[in-house]
Amino acid sequence: MKRLILSCTIALLYLAMPAVPVPAQAAPAITGEAAVLMDLDTGQVLYTKNADRRMYPASTTKILTALTALEQGRLEDVVTTSERASLTEGSSVYLKIGERQRLEDLLYALMVNSGNDCAVAIAEHIAGSEEQFVDLMNDYASRLGATHSHFANPHGLHDPQHYTTARDLAVIAREAMKNPTFREIVATRTYTLDRPDDKRPTLLVNRNRLLWTYDGCLGVKTGYTSEASQCLVAAAERNGQRLLSVVLKSQGPALWTDSAALLDYGFMNFPRVMLVRAGQEIGEIPVPRGAGPLRVTAGGDFAWCLPAGNQSAVSWDVRVAPDLEAPVARGEQVGTLVLRLNDRDLGHVPLKAANAVEKRRPALWMYVVPPAVLLVLLPVVRRVVRRRRSGLRLPRR
């Protein structure tokens, strides 16, 4: 396999890091039994505590419920409340049997007010039954790579077979935050739910206290059962960087301080650095049978959260496509840029041809010399042939 290494070891700190190194802050002491801090855009995990321990998610389950509903349903759908939905235990907006609500309104009631009755009504509308909807949830989680989770209901009420991990929940929430409708819903502090059979609408107040107290908070979802204790998935944005924290089985006010401390730790210690930008020129590579060199550029952006004050350099490895050969068209993918930190691969960016390279034509002498040689050799060949023929003649008698 052809491979060209451009030894572009670069001090990337000049791109986005502070001029004076900032001493790293110690990781916070988290009261919660399990926790994860993740960069929303890159998926990079910045902090873990028992990240893969099986835990009960309580109402943070509804992140996956809403995500599944947004994938399978339409916001303008009208959902009719069944008796089973109206009788669901726990947190509720008190849907009445036969009450009709738009799916969009029920999603707000689900995520802002944590309505368990809304979860069942949504599930039955989308899949025909709560059980079939749960199958969709588990399939979705599996597709996302949340393979250490199993969901038994759409609301999070306790069930021994209803569990996840902090890491899996972060993966699910990260996917959900890619959906603009989901982001708008979970960032909503209050929402008015009109009730068709009641003159008074229901005012829904978001239970995520960080929406009021933490600068840049984007949502996402609280949860509580006696078995799961206090749970919170929270997201925030500062200076263009978005972080996601998951805290499971915390206690009382520590839930909020745990989550805020994790987010602060991430913003202060792991600034997001743009290592490569789309269109950035990387260098030149030779092209077999090409008429000239090929300039290559990055085919996309690549960012990473580098520890503040970390002086380690990031290296670029340019890996040329094994079948690269002229002609090459401008814009064609010709290889891969591998970014590495301390001998560990961070990620890959496609390399694109910045210019076209034609196939090299034979030199002029290849057109002139062969005929000239032939003209010189032709008389010699003729003489040799004549001599051989004369040598074959029979003697006269």
C-alpha positions as CSV (number, residue, x, y, z in Angstrom):
1,M,0.0,0.0,0.0
2,K,1.4,3.3,-1.0
3,R,1.6,5.7,1.9
4,L,3.2,9.1,2.1
5,I,3.8,10.7,5.5
6,L,4.0,14.4,5.6
7,S,5.7,15.0,8.9
8,C,3.7,18.0,9.7
9,T,4.1,17.9,13.5
10,I,2.6,21.2,14.4
11,A,2.1,23.2,17.6
12,L,-1.7,23.7,17.3
13,L,-1.9,25.8,20.4
14,Y,-1.6,28.9,18.3
15,L,-4.9,28.1,16.6
16,A,-7.2,28.5,19.7
17,M,-5.3,28.0,22.9
18,P,-4.4,30.8,25.2
19,A,-1.0,32.4,24.9
20,V,-0.2,31.6,28.5
21,P,-0.9,28.0,29.6
22,V,-3.7,27.7,32.1
23,P,-3.1,25.3,34.9
24,A,-5.6,22.4,34.6
25,Q,-8.3,22.3,37.2
26,A,-8.8,19.1,39.1
27,A,-11.7,16.9,38.1
28,P,-14.7,17.6,40.3
29,A,-15.8,15.2,43.1
30,I,-19.2,14.0,41.9
31,T,-21.8,12.8,44.4
32,G,-23.7,10.9,41.8
33,E,-22.9,7.3,41.4
34,A,-22.3,7.5,37.7
35,A,-21.4,10.4,35.4
36,V,-20.1,11.3,32.0
37,L,-19.0,14.6,30.4
38,M,-19.0,14.7,26.6
39,D,-18.3,17.3,23.9
40,L,-21.6,17.5,21.9
41,D,-20.0,18.2,18.5
42,T,-17.1,15.7,18.5
43,G,-18.5,13.0,20.8
44,Q,-15.3,13.2,22.8
45,V,-15.6,11.9,26.3
46,L,-13.9,14.3,28.8
47,Y,-14.8,12.8,32.1
48,T,-16.2,9.5,33.4
49,K,-17.3,8.0,36.7
50,N,-18.6,4.5,36.5
51,A,-19.6,5.3,33.0
52,D,-20.5,1.7,32.0
53,R,-22.2,0.7,35.3
54,R,-25.8,-0.5,34.8
55,M,-28.1,2.2,36.2
56,Y,-31.8,3.1,36.3
57,P,-32.5,6.2,34.2
58,A,-35.9,7.3,35.5
59,S,-37.5,10.0,33.3
60,T,-34.3,10.7,31.4
61,T,-35.7,7.8,29.4
62,K,-38.0,10.3,27.8
63,I,-35.0,11.6,25.8
64,L,-35.2,8.4,23.8
65,T,-39.0,8.4,23.8
66,A,-39.0,11.9,22.2
67,L,-36.3,11.0,19.7
68,T,-38.1,7.9,18.6
69,A,-41.4,9.8,18.2
70,L,-39.7,12.6,16.2
71,E,-38.2,9.9,13.9
72,Q,-41.4,8.0,13.5
73,G,-44.2,10.5,13.7
74,R,-45.3,13.9,12.4
75,L,-45.7,17.0,14.6
76,E,-49.1,17.8,13.2
77,D,-50.4,14.3,14.0
78,V,-53.5,14.3,16.4
79,V,-53.1,11.8,19.3
80,T,-56.1,10.4,21.1
81,T,-55.6,9.6,24.7
82,S,-56.5,6.0,25.7
83,E,-57.7,4.8,29.1
84,R,-54.4,3.2,29.7
85,A,-52.5,6.4,29.0
86,S,-54.8,8.5,31.2
87,L,-54.3,6.1,34.1
88,T,-50.5,6.1,34.0
89,E,-48.9,6.6,37.4
90,G,-46.5,9.3,38.5
91,S,-45.8,12.7,36.9
92,S,-48.8,13.7,34.7
93,V,-50.5,16.5,32.9
94,Y,-53.8,14.6,33.6
95,L,-54.8,13.7,30.1
96,K,-58.5,12.7,29.9
97,I,-59.7,9.6,28.1
98,G,-60.4,10.6,24.5
99,E,-58.6,13.9,24.8
100,R,-57.0,14.9,21.5
101,Q,-53.7,16.7,21.3
102,R,-51.2,17.4,18.6
103,L,-48.1,15.2,18.8
104,E,-46.0,18.4,19.1
105,D,-47.9,19.6,22.2
106,L,-47.6,16.2,23.8
107,L,-43.8,16.2,23.2
108,Y,-43.6,19.5,25.0
109,A,-45.7,18.1,27.9
110,L,-43.4,15.0,27.9
111,M,-40.1,16.9,28.1
112,V,-41.1,20.1,29.9
113,N,-43.5,18.7,32.5
114,S,-42.3,15.0,32.3
115,G,-45.8,13.7,31.7
116,N,-45.9,9.9,32.0
117,D,-49.4,9.9,30.6
118,C,-48.0,11.7,27.5
119,A,-45.3,9.1,27.1
120,V,-47.9,6.3,26.9
121,A,-50.2,8.3,24.6
122,I,-47.3,9.0,22.2
123,A,-46.2,5.4,22.3
124,E,-49.6,4.1,21.4
125,H,-50.1,6.6,18.6
126,I,-46.7,5.9,17.0
127,A,-46.6,2.1,17.3
128,G,-50.1,0.9,18.1
129,S,-49.1,-0.2,21.6
130,E,-46.7,0.7,24.3
131,E,-44.9,-2.6,23.9
132,Q,-44.3,-2.1,20.2
133,F,-43.0,1.4,20.8
134,V,-40.5,0.1,23.3
135,D,-39.2,-2.3,20.7
136,L,-38.6,0.8,18.5
137,M,-36.8,2.5,21.3
138,N,-34.5,-0.4,21.9
139,D,-33.8,-0.8,18.2
140,Y,-33.0,2.9,18.0
141,A,-30.6,2.7,21.0
142,S,-28.9,-0.3,19.5
143,R,-28.4,1.5,16.2
144,L,-26.8,4.4,18.0
145,G,-24.3,2.1,19.7
146,A,-26.0,2.3,23.2
147,T,-25.7,-1.5,23.5
148,H,-25.6,-1.7,27.3
149,S,-29.1,-0.4,27.7
150,H,-32.6,-2.0,27.7
151,F,-35.8,-0.1,28.0
152,A,-39.1,-1.6,29.2
153,N,-41.3,1.5,29.0
154,P,-41.4,5.0,27.4
155,H,-41.6,7.0,30.7
156,G,-38.9,5.6,33.0
157,L,-41.0,4.3,35.9
158,H,-39.0,1.6,37.7
159,D,-38.7,-1.8,36.1
160,P,-35.8,-4.2,36.9
161,Q,-35.4,-4.7,33.1
162,H,-35.3,-1.0,32.4
163,Y,-31.7,0.2,32.6
164,T,-28.9,2.1,30.8
165,T,-25.4,3.5,31.5
166,A,-24.2,7.0,31.8
167,R,-22.2,6.6,28.6
168,D,-25.1,5.1,26.7
169,L,-27.4,7.9,27.9
170,A,-24.9,10.5,26.7
171,V,-24.8,8.8,23.3
172,I,-28.6,8.9,23.0
173,A,-28.8,12.5,24.2
174,R,-26.1,13.6,21.8
175,E,-28.1,12.2,18.9
176,A,-31.3,13.8,20.2
177,M,-29.5,17.2,20.4
178,K,-28.8,17.0,16.7
179,N,-32.6,17.4,16.1
180,P,-33.6,21.1,16.0
181,T,-37.2,20.4,17.2
182,F,-35.9,18.4,20.1
183,R,-33.4,21.2,21.0
184,E,-36.2,23.8,20.9
185,I,-38.4,21.7,23.2
186,V,-35.8,20.9,25.9
187,A,-34.7,24.5,26.0
188,T,-38.2,25.7,26.8
189,R,-38.8,27.0,30.3
190,T,-42.5,27.2,30.3
191,Y,-45.2,26.0,27.8
192,T,-48.9,26.5,27.7
193,L,-50.9,23.4,26.8
194,D,-54.4,24.2,25.5
195,R,-57.0,21.8,26.7
196,P,-59.9,21.3,24.2
197,D,-62.4,20.3,26.9
198,D,-61.4,22.7,29.5
199,K,-61.5,26.5,29.5
200,R,-58.3,26.8,31.4
201,P,-55.0,25.9,29.6
202,T,-52.3,24.0,31.6
203,L,-49.1,25.9,32.3
204,L,-46.1,23.6,32.1
205,V,-42.9,24.6,33.9
206,N,-39.6,22.9,33.1
207,R,-38.1,20.9,36.0
208,N,-34.6,21.4,34.8
209,R,-33.4,24.1,37.3
210,L,-30.2,24.7,35.3
211,L,-32.3,26.5,32.6
212,W,-32.6,29.3,35.1
213,T,-29.4,29.1,37.0
214,Y,-26.6,28.0,34.6
215,D,-25.3,30.4,32.0
216,G,-25.7,28.9,28.5
217,C,-27.9,25.9,29.5
218,L,-29.6,24.2,26.5
219,G,-31.7,21.6,28.4
220,V,-32.1,18.5,28.5
221,K,-34.0,16.3,31.0
222,T,-34.4,15.5,34.7
223,G,-35.5,12.2,36.3
224,Y,-36.4,10.7,39.6
225,T,-37.6,7.4,41.1
226,S,-36.8,6.1,44.5
227,E,-34.7,3.4,42.9
228,A,-32.9,5.7,40.5
229,S,-32.6,8.7,42.8
230,Q,-31.9,12.0,41.2
231,C,-30.8,12.0,37.6
232,L,-30.0,14.8,35.1
233,V,-28.8,15.0,31.6
234,A,-27.8,18.6,30.9
235,A,-26.3,20.5,28.0
236,A,-24.7,24.0,27.8
237,E,-22.9,26.2,25.3
238,R,-20.2,28.8,25.9
239,N,-17.9,30.4,23.3
240,G,-19.2,28.2,20.6
241,Q,-18.5,25.0,22.5
242,R,-21.3,22.7,23.5
243,L,-21.0,20.2,26.3
244,L,-23.3,17.4,27.7
245,S,-23.2,16.1,31.2
246,V,-24.9,13.0,32.6
247,V,-25.3,12.5,36.3
248,L,-27.2,9.4,37.6
249,K,-28.2,8.5,41.2
250,S,-27.3,11.7,42.8
251,Q,-28.8,13.1,46.0
252,G,-30.9,16.2,46.5
253,P,-29.2,19.5,45.6
254,A,-26.0,17.7,44.7
255,L,-27.7,16.9,41.4
256,W,-27.5,20.5,40.3
257,T,-24.0,21.2,41.7
258,D,-22.7,17.9,40.2
259,S,-23.9,18.9,36.8
260,A,-22.8,22.5,37.0
261,A,-19.4,21.4,38.2
262,L,-18.9,18.9,35.4
263,L,-19.9,21.5,32.8
264,D,-17.6,24.1,34.3
265,Y,-14.7,21.6,34.4
266,G,-15.2,20.9,30.7
267,F,-15.3,24.5,29.6
268,M,-12.3,25.5,31.7
269,N,-10.1,22.6,30.9
270,F,-10.9,21.3,27.5
271,P,-11.3,24.2,25.0
272,R,-12.3,23.0,21.6
273,V,-9.6,23.6,19.0
274,M,-10.2,23.6,15.2
275,L,-7.3,21.5,14.0
276,V,-8.1,21.5,10.3
277,R,-10.5,23.5,8.3
278,A,-12.2,22.5,5.1
279,G,-10.2,23.7,2.1
280,Q,-7.0,24.2,4.1
281,E,-4.0,23.3,2.0
282,I,-2.1,20.4,3.4
283,G,0.8,20.0,1.0
284,E,1.9,18.3,-2.3
285,I,2.1,14.7,-3.2
286,P,3.6,13.0,-6.2
287,V,1.2,11.2,-8.6
288,P,2.4,8.1,-10.4
289,R,2.5,8.8,-14.2
290,G,1.4,12.3,-13.5
291,A,2.6,15.4,-15.4
292,G,3.2,17.3,-12.2
293,P,2.7,17.4,-8.5
294,L,-0.7,17.4,-6.8
295,R,-1.7,19.9,-4.2
296,V,-4.1,18.4,-1.6
297,T,-6.6,20.2,0.7
298,A,-8.7,19.0,3.7
299,G,-12.1,17.8,2.7
300,G,-13.7,18.8,6.0
301,D,-13.3,20.5,9.4
302,F,-11.9,18.6,12.3
303,A,-12.0,19.9,15.9
304,W,-10.8,18.4,19.1
305,C,-10.9,19.3,22.8
306,L,-7.3,19.6,23.9
307,P,-6.5,19.9,27.6
308,A,-5.7,23.5,28.6
309,G,-2.0,24.0,28.9
310,N,-1.2,20.7,27.2
311,Q,2.0,21.2,25.1
312,S,1.7,17.9,23.2
313,A,1.9,18.4,19.4
314,V,-0.6,17.0,17.0
315,S,0.9,15.3,13.9
316,W,-0.6,14.9,10.5
317,D,-0.2,11.6,8.6
318,V,-1.1,11.9,4.9
319,R,-2.2,8.5,3.6
320,V,-2.4,8.4,-0.1
321,A,-5.0,6.2,-1.8
322,P,-3.3,3.0,-2.9
323,D,-4.7,3.2,-6.4
324,L,-3.8,6.8,-7.0
325,E,-2.6,7.3,-10.6
326,A,-2.9,10.1,-13.2
327,P,-5.1,11.5,-14.5
328,V,-6.5,13.1,-11.3
329,A,-9.5,15.4,-11.5
330,R,-9.8,18.5,-9.3
331,G,-11.9,17.8,-6.2
332,E,-11.3,14.0,-6.4
333,Q,-10.6,12.3,-3.1
334,V,-7.0,11.1,-3.2
335,G,-6.3,10.0,0.4
336,T,-6.9,10.5,4.0
337,L,-5.4,12.9,6.6
338,V,-5.0,11.2,9.9
339,L,-4.6,13.4,13.0
340,R,-2.7,12.0,15.9
341,L,-1.9,13.1,19.5
342,N,0.7,11.3,21.5
343,D,0.7,8.3,19.1
344,R,-3.1,8.0,19.4
345,D,-5.4,8.5,16.4
346,L,-7.9,11.4,16.9
347,G,-9.7,11.1,13.7
348,H,-9.6,11.2,9.9
349,V,-10.4,13.9,7.3
350,P,-10.7,13.1,3.5
351,L,-8.0,14.7,1.3
352,K,-9.2,16.4,-1.9
353,A,-7.2,17.3,-5.1
354,A,-6.8,21.0,-5.3
355,N,-5.7,20.9,-8.9
356,A,-6.0,18.5,-11.8
357,V,-3.0,16.4,-12.9
358,E,-2.9,15.0,-16.4
359,K,-1.2,11.8,-17.4
360,R,2.4,12.3,-18.3
361,R,3.0,12.1,-22.1
362,P,6.1,10.3,-23.5
363,A,9.1,12.6,-24.1
364,L,9.8,13.9,-27.6
365,W,12.8,11.7,-28.0
366,M,10.6,8.6,-27.7
367,Y,8.9,9.8,-31.0
368,V,12.2,10.7,-32.8
369,V,14.7,8.1,-31.7
370,P,12.9,4.8,-32.6
371,P,12.3,5.7,-36.3
372,A,15.9,7.0,-36.6
373,V,17.3,3.8,-35.1
374,L,15.1,1.9,-37.5
375,L,16.5,3.8,-40.5
376,V,20.0,3.1,-39.4
377,L,19.5,-0.6,-38.7
378,L,17.4,-1.4,-41.8
379,P,20.3,-1.6,-44.3
380,V,22.3,-3.8,-41.9
381,V,19.4,-6.1,-41.5
382,R,19.0,-6.3,-45.3
383,R,22.7,-7.3,-45.8
384,V,22.4,-9.9,-43.1
385,V,19.4,-11.4,-44.7
386,R,21.0,-11.4,-48.2
387,R,24.1,-13.2,-46.9
388,R,22.0,-15.8,-45.2
389,R,20.1,-16.4,-48.4
390,S,23.3,-16.7,-50.5
391,G,24.7,-19.2,-48.0
392,L,21.7,-21.5,-48.6
393,R,22.2,-21.7,-52.4
394,L,23.1,-25.2,-53.7
395,P,26.5,-25.6,-55.5
396,R,26.4,-26.0,-59.3
397,R,27.3,-29.4,-60.9
